[in-house]
Every structure is written in structure tokens, then in C-alpha cells.
Amino acid sequence: MRTIIFGSGKIFMEKKSKEGRPRKPTFIDLFAGCGGISLGLMEAGWKGLFAIEKERMAFETLKHNLTGKKGNNYFNWPEWLEKKPHEISEFNTQYEKDLLRLRGKVDLVAGGPPCQGFSFAGKRSKQDPRNQLFKEYIKFLKIVQPRFCLIENVPGINIGLGKEKVLSNGNSISRLPTPYSEHIQRHLKKIGFSVIFNKIIKAADCGVPQYRPRYLIIGVREELASHISEEIILDLIEQSQNKILKSIGLKFGSMVTVKDAISDLRKSGKKLEAYENWPRFKKIIYEGPTTQYQKFLHTNRSGFTSLNGHPLNSLRLPNHKEETVARFKKIKSLCKSGVSIQKKILESLGTKKYGLVLLDANKPSHTLTTLPDDILHYAEPRILTVREYARLQSFPDWYEFKGNYTTGGKRRVLECPRYTQVANAVPPLMAKVLGMVLKTLLRKTRES
């Protein structure tokens, strides 16, 4: 046993493995996407058991990066589960017996059920069928009964959608409905979980060069919830954020800017070459990182040895038409950086887009969207590359993305190409902060 001093000053003991080392806490990732939560948790010292993701391209990215080998940053995938995309409701039914055998062996189930129905970036709709997928998350928790659960979603999940009409003294009146987050918390309580944290935190406070506010729910088995308060969790979040920022070389309260993140990936002044299987496209010949944040991400998966300018995945430059480049140049000359461009200005430029942001080089980015032409580069008349997206999401440079770059038409709701994978991901550094916090909370519950 190893003595641990908790934030409150209370001393307790941490269980160790048969080899005498502290046992790594275990997690399962649902709605895993391309692996942002999984990677962050692994880098915080958690051991992944498996991940569930239904979309083929997103799962291929996760599988390529996080499975197939032993060691840190790899899943300890069970033999009974094929490494392929799984739809959560079918998975819960097909593998229920296998999941029941995991009771008592899983410390955390993490996941971000699809949030498009709540997102302010799109058309909010309480009828969106994806809003109901959290029920499958709840069903999974009921079967496996982990010690902790983590739900990540957009801030809009904490705001009621539309208005409800009710009768009062025979008169019809309207009122705001109950936020969906409260429905989730009620369901968690029904299956034996206490919600110990439900607040919004910003990715930018975790060393991510993107504001990206996210609503978080942390639940723990009711019998383990004693002595864990929201104040303790907030204190642990601040401590963990401080550690992350120090590892990047920043003081607490500092933020990584867009320029800090992607200045080494500019096209200007660089040599270009044909991009692999897409001969119409070009990529820069990468020369290496220049800022502290870039060096922090440009390491091998052990986190120590520099990749030394190793060629980067997903660095395909956009192939814009001349009129598109001209429009982007005009936007840069007319519009203020770092704020959403007014609709009337966009209409005057001949575009039907409702939202467009010219990045401010000296601030964190706006929240990335799945539409790459929603965000314009701060210095060049173009959209960002997938690799630049990945930098703004804090994915390390060794992480490779698979599948198509974009998709369109009716396939947009069915497929998850590279831009969508990165935009929908939980930033790994944000997930690492949460993983550090949950590890400390888990140690505390193991004493009881």
C-alpha cells in the first residue's frame, strides 16, 4: 500500500497490483469518436479496456492510434470484442453477458453522447433522435456499474429547448422546459449514481488553444460519494490545469494562442510538394516546431523524444478556386479578427454562410466546427488543414487521422471524415486534466 495525502489533508492508502505497483485505474469510452477522451485519459495514467464508436472512419482513426500494441496509450482490448465499429444500442444487447462480467473491474465509463440537437452552432431541436442516445449510455452504466461516470457535452445541453405549453386555470401559458442535463442527472440517480459535479469548463484553461466551453457531469456510485464535494473537484481541476500549463512552459492563467499552435504550419515561405494520393493537392515540407506549445505536441508517443520535423499526417492544403481566395482576402481586409462576421457582410460577399470567423493570431481559437470553411486562417486566404485543426484541439503530432477529408450532401449525417472527427473530439489536454482529477477522486474512494 502507498500513502496518499488528499487535498483536504486526510491520509489514506492506495491499493497496489500483484507486482507491488499501484494498479492503473480502468476506463471504457462510449461514443468515442476518433479517440480524444481516450488519449487524454491514457496520458493521465488510466488504462483503457475498449471503446465504442459506430462510425467507420472515426473508429479507424482510434483503432490505428490506440490499439494493436501493449503499453501506455494503448487499449487492453478484450478477446471477446471484435475491433470494429459498433452501434451502442445493438452492442448493449449483443454483449450484455460479457459486460456483466466486468462489474467490479471498471473504474470509469466516459463518453459524450452526440450533441447536435443541443449545439448553438447548428439547428437546435429537441426532436433530434441523437438526443436520446444518452439513454443507451445510462443502460450501459446500469449493466457495468463502474465507480465513476463522466459525461461531456455542449453547454446547450444545460438550457431547455423551445417552450412548453401548459394549462394554468384553464389558460394556456408557455414556460421554458427542463434542461436536458437535469433529465440525465435524474436517470443517473435512478441507477445509483450521485452527481458530484455539473459545470462548464473551458478547454482554453487546460492548455488548449481554443476556447471551447464544455458542460461536464461527473457521477460516482452513491455508496462512494461521501467526503467528495464540488469545492474539492474545482480545486483539483485548478491544480491539474496548472500542472498542464507548466508542462507547456506557461504560467497558470495563461492561454495558448492560435499563432502559438499553428505558426509553423503556414504555407508562406515553405517548399511545397504533391500530397500523397491526391495529386491536385499540395502540402508543405515540414521544417519543425518553433514555439513551446508546438514542441510540446511534436514528440513521440512516450512524450520525451522530439519527432525532429517528422512528416505530419493530414497536412493537405486546401485547393481553393481563385474567386474563393479573392473573397477570403476581402474578408481579411474588411473584418475584425476573432469575432463572428456579420451576416450582412457575408451576403455582400456573395456567400450564404451564417457563421464565419477570421482567426485572431493572438488569442485562442473559436470552437471548431465540422464545416472547415467556418474558420479562416489568421494570415493566409484559406481554410485550415486537418493538422491545424488537430493542433487547435491539442492532438499530438504523432496522432494520425484516417478516412476522407470531407463529405457532403446526405452523407454528412452518416459519415465522419477527418475534419469532422477532429472538430467533434474532446481535446486530449482537456481530457487529461479530467483524468488527473478523477484519478485523485478514485484513490479517495478506494479507502472506503
GUVEXTI-950052 format. One line per 10 residues: number of its first residue (from 1); their letters; for each residue x, y, z of C-alpha. Coordinates in Angstrom, 2 decimals. Each point is the difference from the previous one (the first is absolute). Layout:
N
NUM	A	X/Y/Z | ...
END
This chain:
448
1	MRTIIFGSGK	0.00/0.00/0.00 | 1.15/3.57/-0.68 | -0.86/3.00/2.17 | -1.86/2.78/-1.82 | -0.81/3.42/1.43 | -3.28/1.29/-1.42 | -0.70/3.69/-0.63 | -1.81/0.30/3.34 | 3.09/-1.27/1.83 | -1.56/-3.39/0.79
11	IFMEKKSKEG	2.35/-2.97/-0.33 | -1.11/-3.25/-1.63 | 1.55/-3.01/-1.69 | 0.14/-0.87/-3.70 | -0.35/-3.63/-1.10 | 2.81/-1.53/-2.00 | 0.22/-2.66/-2.69 | 1.46/-3.47/0.58 | 3.36/1.35/-1.19 | -0.05/2.64/2.76
21	RPRKPTFIDL	-0.84/2.94/-2.28 | -3.18/2.06/0.38 | -2.66/-1.54/-2.24 | -0.86/2.16/-2.98 | -3.63/1.10/0.10 | -2.10/-1.36/-2.86 | -2.45/1.70/-2.34 | -2.33/-0.66/-2.93 | -0.73/2.71/-2.58 | -3.48/0.19/-1.55
31	FAGCGGISLG	-0.81/2.16/-3.05 | 3.79/0.10/-0.26 | 0.37/1.73/-3.37 | 3.62/0.11/-1.12 | 1.31/-0.42/3.55 | 0.44/3.42/1.65 | -1.33/-1.01/3.43 | 1.80/-3.35/-0.12 | 3.36/1.54/-0.85 | -0.27/2.63/2.74
41	LMEAGWKGLF	-1.00/-2.55/2.65 | 2.86/-2.29/-1.01 | 2.48/2.84/0.25 | -1.36/0.69/3.50 | 0.86/-3.57/1.02 | -3.24/-1.88/-0.72 | -0.17/-3.39/-1.72 | -2.58/-0.28/-2.77 | -1.92/-3.27/-0.34 | -1.85/0.75/-3.22
51	AIEKERMAFE	-1.90/2.73/-1.86 | -3.34/0.03/-1.82 | -0.48/2.11/-3.13 | -2.43/-0.72/-2.82 | 1.47/2.10/-2.84 | 2.50/-1.86/-2.18 | 2.57/2.74/-0.70 | 0.08/1.32/3.57 | 0.48/-3.51/1.37 | 2.76/-0.67/-2.52
61	TLKHNLTGKK	1.90/3.02/1.35 | -0.44/-1.17/3.60 | 0.98/-3.58/-0.89 | 3.09/1.13/-1.93 | 1.33/2.15/2.84 | -1.12/-1.69/3.22 | -0.19/-3.76/-0.60 | 2.20/-2.85/-1.18 | 2.88/0.34/2.44 | 0.64/-0.21/3.73
71	GNNYFNWPEW	1.15/2.85/2.20 | -1.07/3.55/0.79 | -2.48/1.65/-2.37 | -1.39/-3.33/-1.21 | -3.23/-1.82/0.85 | 0.12/-3.36/1.74 | -2.69/-1.21/-2.40 | -1.98/-3.12/1.12 | 0.10/-3.13/-2.16 | -3.81/-0.30/-0.04
81	LEKKPHEISE	-0.42/3.37/-1.76 | 0.83/0.41/-3.68 | 1.83/3.20/-0.87 | -2.61/1.53/-2.25 | -2.65/2.74/0.12 | -2.94/-0.77/2.29 | -3.34/1.75/0.36 | -0.60/0.46/3.72 | -3.56/-1.37/0.29 | 0.86/-3.16/-1.93
91	FNTQYEKDLL	3.22/-0.34/1.98 | -1.80/0.21/3.36 | -2.33/-2.80/-1.05 | 2.50/-2.28/-1.76 | 2.73/0.14/2.65 | -2.03/0.34/3.21 | 1.34/-3.25/1.49 | 3.60/1.05/-0.67 | -0.65/3.41/1.49 | -1.51/-1.51/3.16
101	RLRGKVDLVA	3.32/-1.81/0.59 | 1.72/3.40/0.12 | -1.83/1.10/3.17 | 2.53/0.97/2.64 | 2.81/0.29/-2.57 | -0.81/3.38/-1.57 | 0.83/3.25/1.78 | -1.38/2.45/-2.56 | -2.36/0.12/-2.97 | 0.54/3.18/-2.01
111	GGPPCQGFSF	-1.87/1.29/-2.98 | -1.55/2.87/-1.87 | -3.35/-1.07/-1.49 | -0.60/1.88/-3.30 | -0.87/3.62/0.68 | -1.19/1.42/-3.33 | -3.53/0.55/1.28 | 1.28/2.28/2.76 | 2.87/1.78/-1.75 | -0.23/3.75/-0.54
121	AGKRSKQDPR	2.11/-0.50/-3.14 | -2.86/-1.76/-1.79 | -3.78/-0.26/0.01 | -1.00/-0.88/3.54 | -2.84/-2.53/0.09 | -1.42/-1.98/2.89 | -1.36/-2.46/-2.59 | 3.51/-0.87/-1.22 | 0.16/-3.82/0.52 | 3.67/0.28/0.99
131	NQLFKEYIKF	-1.10/1.77/3.17 | -1.35/-3.33/1.27 | 3.28/-1.89/-0.26 | 0.86/0.91/3.57 | -2.56/-2.66/1.01 | 2.26/-2.66/-1.49 | 2.86/1.51/2.00 | -2.16/-0.34/3.14 | -0.84/-3.61/-0.92 | 3.71/-0.78/-0.37
141	LKIVQPRFCL	0.72/1.50/3.42 | -2.78/-2.07/1.55 | 1.52/-3.21/-1.41 | 3.69/0.66/0.75 | -0.39/2.07/3.21 | 3.32/1.87/-0.09 | 1.16/2.07/2.96 | -0.13/3.27/-1.95 | -1.63/1.31/-3.14 | 0.92/3.04/-2.08
151	IENVPGINIG	-2.31/1.68/-2.50 | 1.32/2.78/-2.26 | -2.26/2.12/-2.16 | -0.67/3.46/-1.40 | -1.19/2.80/2.33 | -3.37/-0.03/-1.77 | -0.90/-3.26/1.74 | -0.48/2.05/3.17 | -2.58/2.26/-1.63 | -3.57/-1.05/-0.81
161	LGKEKVLSNG	-0.94/-0.30/-3.68 | -2.98/1.97/-1.27 | -2.99/0.66/2.26 | -2.53/-2.27/1.65 | -3.68/0.91/0.03 | -1.84/-0.78/3.22 | -3.50/0.72/1.28 | -0.42/2.21/3.06 | -3.55/0.75/1.19 | -1.24/-0.94/-3.44
171	NSISRLPTPY	2.40/2.38/-1.75 | 2.87/-1.07/-2.23 | 3.36/1.40/1.04 | 3.55/-0.63/-1.18 | 3.03/-0.77/2.09 | 3.55/-1.14/-0.62 | 0.34/-3.78/0.22 | 2.30/-1.84/2.37 | 3.58/-0.04/-1.30 | 1.04/-3.36/-1.42
181	SEHIQRHLKK	2.88/-0.15/2.46 | -2.52/-0.32/2.82 | -1.67/-2.94/-1.75 | 3.40/-1.69/-0.18 | 0.69/0.64/3.68 | -3.37/-1.47/0.99 | 0.74/-3.13/-2.01 | 3.41/-0.30/1.65 | -1.59/0.22/3.44 | -2.47/-2.76/-0.88
191	IGFSVIFNKI	2.86/-2.43/-0.70 | 1.97/0.84/3.12 | 2.30/2.87/-0.98 | 0.46/3.28/1.85 | 0.86/3.00/-2.19 | 2.95/1.66/1.72 | 0.84/2.51/-2.73 | -2.01/1.65/-2.78 | 1.58/3.16/-1.34 | 1.49/1.58/-3.11
201	IKAADCGVPQ	3.77/0.18/-0.38 | 1.98/1.48/-2.88 | 2.55/-1.96/-2.00 | 2.17/3.15/-0.16 | 0.55/-0.23/3.75 | 1.49/-3.48/-0.53 | 2.74/1.09/-2.41 | -2.12/-0.46/-3.14 | 0.29/2.87/-2.55 | -3.79/0.13/-0.35
211	YRPRYLIIGV	-2.63/1.45/2.32 | -2.39/-2.96/-0.44 | -2.23/0.10/3.12 | -1.32/-3.45/0.93 | -2.66/-1.13/2.45 | 1.20/-2.83/2.24 | -1.86/-2.41/2.23 | 1.98/-2.18/2.40 | -1.89/-2.73/1.82 | 1.15/-2.50/2.65
221	REELASHISE	-1.66/-3.05/1.54 | -2.14/1.29/2.88 | 1.78/-2.16/2.56 | 3.34/1.62/-0.98 | -1.15/3.62/-0.05 | 0.77/0.99/3.59 | 2.57/2.74/0.56 | 0.10/0.98/-3.71 | -1.26/3.53/-0.49 | -0.21/2.33/-2.97
231	EIILDLIEQS	2.53/2.29/1.73 | 2.54/-2.84/0.14 | -0.52/-0.76/-3.71 | 0.36/3.64/-1.01 | 3.23/0.18/2.00 | 1.31/-3.18/-1.68 | -0.92/1.35/-3.45 | 1.99/3.17/0.68 | 2.99/-1.99/1.27 | -0.08/-2.28/-3.05
241	QNKILKSIGL	-0.33/2.91/-2.42 | 3.01/1.61/1.66 | 2.06/-3.17/-0.47 | -0.93/-0.20/-3.69 | 0.89/3.64/-0.61 | 3.35/-0.44/1.77 | 0.77/-2.98/-2.24 | -0.55/2.28/-3.01 | 2.18/2.69/1.59 | -2.81/2.39/0.92
251	KFGSMVTVKD	-1.12/1.66/3.21 | -3.41/-0.80/1.49 | -2.67/2.17/-1.58 | 1.89/0.28/-3.30 | -1.56/-1.12/-3.27 | 1.54/-1.56/-3.09 | -0.74/2.12/-3.07 | -0.77/-1.01/-3.57 | 3.42/1.24/-1.08 | 1.67/-2.03/2.76
261	AISDLRKSGK	-1.76/-3.08/-1.37 | 0.27/0.17/-3.80 | 2.56/2.62/-1.08 | 2.42/-2.75/-1.09 | -2.64/-1.37/-2.41 | -0.36/3.17/-2.09 | 0.29/-0.35/-3.76 | 1.90/3.26/-0.48 | 3.73/-0.43/-0.52 | -0.19/-3.80/0.01
271	KLEAYENWPR	0.85/-2.55/-2.67 | -3.00/-1.92/-1.31 | -0.36/-3.52/-1.35 | -2.80/-2.18/-1.36 | -2.25/-1.46/2.66 | 0.11/-3.80/-0.09 | -3.09/-1.48/-1.70 | -1.53/3.38/-0.84 | 2.21/1.39/-2.85 | -2.13/3.16/-0.37
281	FKKIIYEGPT	0.90/0.99/3.55 | 3.25/1.20/1.56 | 1.54/-0.12/3.45 | 2.85/1.90/1.60 | 3.30/-1.76/0.65 | -0.02/0.17/3.77 | 3.06/1.65/1.56 | -0.67/-0.51/3.70 | -1.62/1.77/2.98 | 0.89/3.52/1.11
291	TQYQKFLHTN	-2.12/0.79/3.10 | -0.13/-1.75/3.37 | -3.51/-1.35/-0.68 | 1.05/-1.34/-3.40 | 2.99/-1.75/1.55 | -2.27/-1.39/2.71 | -2.21/-1.68/-2.62 | 2.83/-0.93/-2.37 | 1.27/-2.94/2.06 | -0.25/-3.75/-0.35
301	RSGFTSLNGH	-2.71/-1.85/1.89 | 2.21/-0.45/3.06 | -0.02/3.80/0.31 | 3.74/0.44/0.26 | 1.90/-0.25/-3.30 | -0.66/2.62/-2.66 | -1.30/-1.16/-3.37 | 2.58/2.39/-1.50 | -2.10/1.32/-2.86 | -1.48/-3.40/-0.83
311	PLNSLRLPNH	-2.57/0.25/-2.86 | -3.45/0.77/1.35 | -3.21/-1.83/-0.80 | -3.02/1.91/-1.39 | 1.93/3.05/-1.15 | -1.80/0.23/-3.36 | -0.41/3.67/-0.98 | -3.38/1.12/-1.35 | -0.26/0.43/-3.77 | -2.13/3.16/-0.15
321	KEETVARFKK	-1.36/1.54/-3.18 | 1.31/3.47/-0.91 | -3.31/1.66/0.83 | -0.01/-1.70/3.42 | 3.50/1.28/0.77 | -1.08/3.50/-1.10 | -3.03/-0.16/2.32 | 2.17/-1.10/2.92 | 2.44/2.87/-0.65 | -2.90/2.45/0.00
331	IKSLCKSGVS	-1.30/-1.44/3.28 | 3.43/0.47/1.53 | 0.13/3.63/-1.12 | -3.55/0.82/1.17 | -0.60/-2.05/3.11 | 1.28/-0.04/3.54 | 1.93/-3.07/1.10 | -1.33/-2.27/2.71 | -3.70/0.88/-0.25 | -2.84/-1.48/-2.02
341	IQKKILESLG	-0.44/1.87/-3.27 | -3.36/1.69/-0.41 | -2.52/-1.68/-2.28 | -0.50/3.16/-2.10 | 3.74/0.14/-0.77 | -0.01/-3.66/-1.03 | -3.01/0.60/-2.25 | 1.74/2.99/-1.64 | 2.90/-2.33/-0.83 | -2.27/-2.48/-1.72
351	TKKYGLVLLD	0.00/-2.77/2.59 | -3.02/-1.54/1.68 | 1.91/-1.01/3.12 | -1.48/1.00/3.35 | 3.17/-0.32/2.04 | 3.61/0.75/-0.88 | 2.97/0.99/2.16 | 3.35/1.44/-1.02 | 2.37/-1.33/2.66 | 1.86/2.41/2.26
361	ANKPSHTLTT	3.66/-1.04/0.11 | 0.46/1.24/3.56 | -2.99/-1.69/1.64 | -1.30/-3.55/0.31 | -2.21/-1.18/-2.86 | -3.77/-0.01/-0.07 | -1.55/-3.45/0.46 | 0.76/-2.03/-3.12 | -2.94/-1.25/-2.05 | -0.37/-2.93/-2.38
371	LPDDILHYAE	-0.16/2.43/-2.94 | 3.61/0.99/-0.77 | -1.05/3.16/-1.85 | -1.46/1.42/3.24 | 3.54/0.93/1.11 | 2.56/2.03/-1.98 | 3.75/0.04/0.58 | 1.24/3.12/1.82 | 2.68/0.89/-2.61 | -0.74/-1.90/-3.22
381	PRILTVREYA	-3.12/0.10/-2.23 | -1.02/-3.60/0.63 | -1.73/-2.38/2.37 | 2.04/-2.08/2.41 | 1.51/-3.41/-0.67 | -1.12/-3.00/2.05 | 3.40/0.07/1.74 | -0.59/3.62/1.01 | -3.42/-1.05/1.32 | 1.77/-2.72/1.98
391	RLQSFPDWYE	2.49/2.50/1.47 | -2.86/2.24/1.12 | -1.55/-3.06/1.67 | 3.33/-0.96/1.69 | 0.49/-3.31/-1.81 | 3.72/-0.92/-0.06 | 1.74/-0.04/-3.37 | 0.45/-3.78/0.06 | -3.79/-0.50/-0.02 | -1.10/-0.90/-3.54
401	FKGNYTTGGK	-3.49/0.47/-1.43 | -1.60/-2.45/-2.43 | -2.80/0.16/-2.57 | -1.24/2.66/-2.39 | 0.73/3.65/0.63 | -3.51/1.30/-0.57 | -3.39/-1.26/-1.10 | -3.18/1.68/-1.16 | -3.68/-0.29/-0.77 | -2.03/-2.63/1.81
411	RRVLECPRYT	3.17/-1.80/1.06 | 0.85/2.81/2.43 | -2.27/-1.47/2.68 | 1.32/-3.53/-0.58 | 3.75/0.40/-0.43 | 2.79/1.41/2.14 | 2.90/1.18/-2.20 | 3.22/1.42/1.43 | -1.16/3.60/0.58 | -3.11/-1.29/1.77
421	QVANAVPPLM	1.96/-2.49/2.09 | 2.31/2.69/1.34 | -2.70/2.64/0.50 | -2.25/-2.39/1.95 | 2.80/-1.32/2.22 | 0.57/0.84/3.63 | 3.38/1.78/0.11 | 2.50/-2.51/1.42 | 1.55/2.58/2.37 | -3.44/0.77/1.42
431	AKVLGMVLKT	-0.63/-3.74/0.41 | 3.39/-0.35/1.68 | -0.95/2.65/2.57 | -3.23/-1.89/0.72 | 1.93/-3.27/0.18 | 2.37/1.46/2.59 | -2.94/1.23/2.09 | -1.87/-3.31/-0.21 | 3.13/-1.97/0.94 | 0.26/1.96/3.24
441	LLRKTRES	-3.71/-0.46/0.73 | 0.28/-3.72/-0.72 | 2.89/-0.37/2.44 | -2.17/1.58/2.64 | -2.93/-2.39/-0.59 | 2.29/-3.04/0.17 | 0.62/0.68/3.67 | -3.68/-0.50/0.82
END
